[in-house]
Amino acid sequence: MTETRKAPSLFDTAWIGRLELPNRLVMAPMSRNRATADGVPTPMMAEYYAQRASAGLIVAEASSPAQVGFTYPDIPGIFDDAQVAGWQRVTDAVAAAGGRIVLQLEHGGRIGHPDNGGLVPMAPSLVALPGGIHTRSGHRDAPVPREMTADDIRSTVEAFVAAARNAVRAGADGVEVHAANGYLLNQFLATSTNRRTDAYGGSIPNRLRFVVEVVEAVAAVIGPERVGLRVSPDNPDNGIAMDDADRLYPALLDALTPTGIAYLHVVYADPADPLFVELRRRWEAALVANPVLGRELPIPADGGRSRAEDLLAAGADLISLGRPFLANPDLVEHLRVDAPLNPVREDVPMYGGDETGYLDYPTLESRIRSDAAAVDS
């Protein structure tokens, strides 16, 4: 008789690699553009992440492994000593608050501009980002990137390795390699952005090659138990189009399973999607699912809890949430007691700025105190 699997609760403990997590809620990476112009994380960022340390795991916002990999203004990096010191302040603050944090490593590829990173971006092929890009001097047409040479590919793998070492040196519990949402590694996977005819283009094994080389190299230097990978099958973000996702992503997982990395992070996961079901079937390690909550500013009234629980029932091990954690620093407690959530503020910019709309979202405890004071007054 087959035993029916009981889905875990969002509040059960879990493991990623050798890291024990007190709950299954992961704070998803969200760029907020609060680093310095040189990519150094600021004290404001340390406070922001420490406020959210009750998450089972924090995946910190995308950090560039190289100067040429910068995407937008005021994005953090993790390739020089000043950036490492800035991230050390962040990880120290999170650890002091009882949390766990990994850094996401993201190379923009064609998503970049000389106004932001000082360099012409590079990518698999000579295909510009459609729709333009936000820069320090306003919205501009995206430049045609230069096509990466074999030396560029080797040096970029080395940059990811150095960035992973730096992340661990900065006190992070690990790294997440970003191969989703249209950034460089995703550009190698997609036929719309990869028109190469060498060993890194054309067939599915060739288009997988760069991603596999990056993950293998990173895992070799910091240990596979410290490494995760983020993917976004069939996600059209940033002009990505792929007509063979149903074959490519299973092949990618087959290629990566021998590395023994700690987790796979699937963006916009849908438990009814046959491809998600197949990825769960093939992937033996922890699977983090990011549910489809819609791209509009309002978040679901339940903070995405019902969709999260559907994904746990479908086999996900952990659930990552973005905007609910942005607006609710203590989201875990909100969901635990089914308390009303703070909405995402629409009166302040989502990206860049000061502490407003960044550090001033109230916790449940502070709201209760405020309500009590209002009654007493």
N, C-alpha and C positions, 0 to 999 in steps of 0.2 A: 504494500500500500504506500503510495507516494505521500510524503508529509508536506502539507501546505506551508509555505514560507510566511512567517508573520513579519509584516513590514515594521522596521524600527520606528521609534518616535524621533521627532526632531530634537528631543532633549536627552536622548540616549548618548552615551559615550561612543567614540569611534577612534579608529587608528588610521593615520596616513603615514606609511613607512613605519618609522619607529616613534612617531609623535602621537601621543595620546591626546585626544580632543575631548573636552567636557560636554560637548553637544555637537549636533550635526549641521549647524548653521554656519555657513562660510560667508564672510563679507567679500563680495565680488570686487575685483579691481575697477576703480572708477577714477579716471584722470580728472583732477580738479584744478590743475595749473596754478599751484601755489609755491612752486620751487623758485629759486632765483633764476636770472637770465642765463647763468652758467650751469643750471641744472642741479644746484645744491638744495637738498631738502631743508626746509626752514623749521624753526621751533614751533611755528603754528601747525605744521604738519605732524610734528610729534604729539602735540596735544590732541589733534583730530583723531589720530589712530588710537591713542591711549583711551579716549572716550569710548571707543568701540571694541575694547579688549575683551568683552564678555562673549564675543563671537567664538565659536569653536576654533576657527582659523580665520585670520585676515590675509587676503591676497592683496598686497599693496599695489598701488597704481603703477601703470607701465613706466619702466625706467629704461633709458636707452643704453645699450652696451658700447656705443661709439658715437663720436661727434656727428658723423654722417647719418646716423640713425635717428636723430631728433625729428620729431613730427611737428608739434605745435609749440607756441611760445610757453615758456615757464614749465616745461616738462622736466622731471628729474632725470638725472643720469646715474650711472654706477660704474664709471670708467676712470675716475681720478680720485686722488686722496681727499679732496674737499668734499666730494659727493659721498664717499665712504663715511667720512666723519659725520656728515649730515644724516645719513641713514642710521648711523650708530645711535644718534640721539633719538631717532624714531623707535628703533628696536628696543633701546633701553627703557623708554617710556612705556611701551607696550608690555614688556616683561615685568616692569614694576607694577603694572596694573593687572598682572596675572594672565596675560594673553600670549598668543602664538602668532607669528607673522612670517610669510614668505614674500619675496620680491618677484614681481613679474618682469621678465626681460623682454623688451619689445623693440625691434628694429623697424623703422617706418618703411624702409624701401622707397617706393615711389611716392609715398605719403610724406612729403617734406618739401622744404623750400629754402633757398639760400638766406632769406630774411629771418628764418627761424634757427637754422643750424649752421649757417655760414658756408655751406657747401651745396653743390648740386647733388640731389639725391641719386642713389643708384638702385637698380632693380633688375629682375631677371631679363627683361626685354625693354625695348624702346616704346613703352606704352604709358602715356601720361594719365594721371588721375583725372577722371571726368569731374566737372562741376567746380573746380577750383579748390582753394585751400585758405584757411584763416592764417594770416601772418601778423607780424608785429606792425606792419604798415597797412593792415586792412586785408580785405578779401582779394586774393590774386589768382590768376590762372596758375595752375600747377605746371611746373616745367616738365619737359620730356626728360625722364631720368637717363643717366648713362647706363648702358648695358654692362652688367658685372662680368669681369673677366675671370678666368680660373684663379688668378692670384687674389682677386677681390673675394671670391667665394671662400678660399682658404683663410684669408685674413679675417673674414666675418665670423667664421667658425671659431677662430682664435679669440675674437672679441667677445663672443658669448661665453667662452671658457673663462676668460679673465674677469668678465662681469660676474659670473657665478662665484668665482673665488672671492671677489670683492664683496659680494652679498653676504657670504658666510663670514668674512672678516668683519663686516659691519654688524654682525650679531643676528642676521636673519636665520630662521629655522630651515630655510631652503629657498628654492626658486621655482617659478612657473615660466616655462618657455612659451611665448605667445606665438601660436601658429594660426590665429583666427582673425576675423573682422577685417580682412583685407590688407594686413600689414605684411612685411617682407616674406616671412615663411609661408603665409597663405598665398602670396603672389607666385611663389614657386609651384604651389600645388595646382593652381587654377589655369586652365587653358586660355582664359581671357587675358591673362597678364604674363604668361610664360609661353613665349613663341620660339624658344631656343631649339636648336637642332643638335646640340651636343649631348653629353651624358646627363645633363640636368634638365632636359626638356623632351617633349614628345610623349613617350609612353608613360604609363602610370609609375612603373618602377623608377624611371628617370626623374619624374617630377617629385617623387617622394625623397629622392636621394639627399637633397640639402637638409631637409627637416630631420631626417634620420641621422645624418652626420652631426648636426648641432646637438641633438638630444644625446647621442652616444658619447660625444666629447664632453658635454657638461656632466653627464652621469659618471664618467670615468674620473673626473677630477674632484667632485664633491660628494660622490656616492649616490647611487640611484635612489636611495631612500629619502633623499633631500630634493628630488626633482619631480615636477609635474609638467604636463603639457596641456595647453588650451587649444581647442579646435572649434570650428563653427561650420559644420556641414550645411551646404545649400543656403548659406547666409550671404545675401547680396551686398552687404556693407562695403562701402568704398569702391563700388564699381566691379566687384568680383562676380564672375559668372563661371559656373562649372557644370558640365553636362554629364559627368560620370562620378558624382559624389558617392553613389550607391556602391560603386566598385572601388573607388580610390580610398575612402576612409577605412573600410575593412582591411584593405591591403596595408594601409599605414599602421593599423593596430597590430597586424601580424608581424610587421617589420620591427615594431617597437617592443613587443612583448618580451623578447629575450633580454632587453636592457634591464628589466626589473624595476623600472621607475615607479614612483610611489602612487601617482594618480593621474587620471585623465579628467579634464574639465571640459564638459560639452556645453557650448553656449546655445541658448534658446532651445533647450531640450523639450521635446514633446513626447509624453509616454505613449501616444497613439501613432507615432511616426515609426514605420517599419525600420528605417535606418537606425534610429535610436535603439530600438529593440535589438537589432543585430550588433551594434557596437557594445551594448551591455553584455550580450551573450559571449562575444569574443574577448572582452577585456577582463582579465583575471584580478587585477589590482583594484584599488579604490576608484570609484567613479563619482565625480562631483557634477551635478546637473544644475544648470542655470535655466529656470523656467521661462517660458514665453509670457511676459507680463505686459507686453505692448510697449510701444516707443513713446506714448503720450506722457506728459508730465505727471498727471495724477497716478497714484499707485492704488492697487486693489484695496478695498476696505479691510480685508483680512491680512494685508501685507504680503500676499502671495502664499499664505499658509496652505490653502486647499490645493493649489497646484503643486506645492512642495510635497505634500503628503501623497498626492497621486504619483509623483516621480519616485518617492521612496517605495511605494507599493509596486512600481514597475521595475524596481531593482537598483535604483540609485542609492549610493551609500551616504552622500552628503548633498546639501542643497546650498547653492550660492545665490545671494540676493544683493542687488545693488542699491537702487533708490530707497527701498525700505530701511537699509542701514544708514544711508545718508541722512534721512530725516529723523531717524530714531536711534540715537547712539546706543541705547540699551534695548535694541530690538528683541533680543532673546527673552528678556523679562516681559516685554509687551506681549509677545506671542504666548509665553508660558501662562500668563494670567488672562489672556484674551482682552487686553486693554485697547481702547481706541488709539489709533496711530496718529502721529504728527504727519500732516501732508508735506510734500516737497514745496518749499516756498517758491512762488512764481514772481515775487517782487524783486529778486536779486539775480544776478547772472549765475548760470550754472558753472561756468568756467572762469577762473581768475578772480581777483578781488581780495578783500580783506577777510576779517573774521566773520562778517555778516553772512548768514546762510552757510556757514562752514563750522564754526565752533559754538553757535548760539542756539542750536536745536535743543529743546528741553528734554530731560530724562523723565521717565514716569514718576519717579520719586519727587523731582523738583516741581512737576505739574501738580501733584497731590498737595505738596506744601503750599504752593501758590494758591490753589483753590481753597485750602483751609484758611489761609490768611485773609482771602477775600471774604469768606463767610464771617470771620471774626471781626472784620473791620466795620 
